[in-house]
Amino acid sequence: MKKVFVLFALASVSAFAATITGFVGDASCGAKHADASAAATACAQKCVKGGSDAVIVTKDAKVYKIDAASKDKVTAFVGKSVTVQGTVKDDTLTIDSIK
């Protein structure tokens, strides 16, 4: 019983609430779009339309994947800088709100 409790405690520690500011780019190019330039915007929009997953790229080039439940929330923001509130677990972001 104690082992089960320890496993649940460790699992809950690995997910944390976060506010992340970054660029909504695409998984194909990832950190190449940390600057949010016009070229990065055009590339990200083209790649996401072509089937690449959207990601959040911070100014320090950290790339966060978007979980399946949050993909619809981020689609309108591809190619834009945003501030996201949500939960991060293993570099995957679950979005609560996006501006």
Secondary structure by P-SEA (a helix, b strand, c coil): caaaaaaaaaaaaacccccccccccccccccccccccaaaaaaaaaaaaabbbbbbbcccbbbbbbccccccccccccccccccbbbbccccccccccc
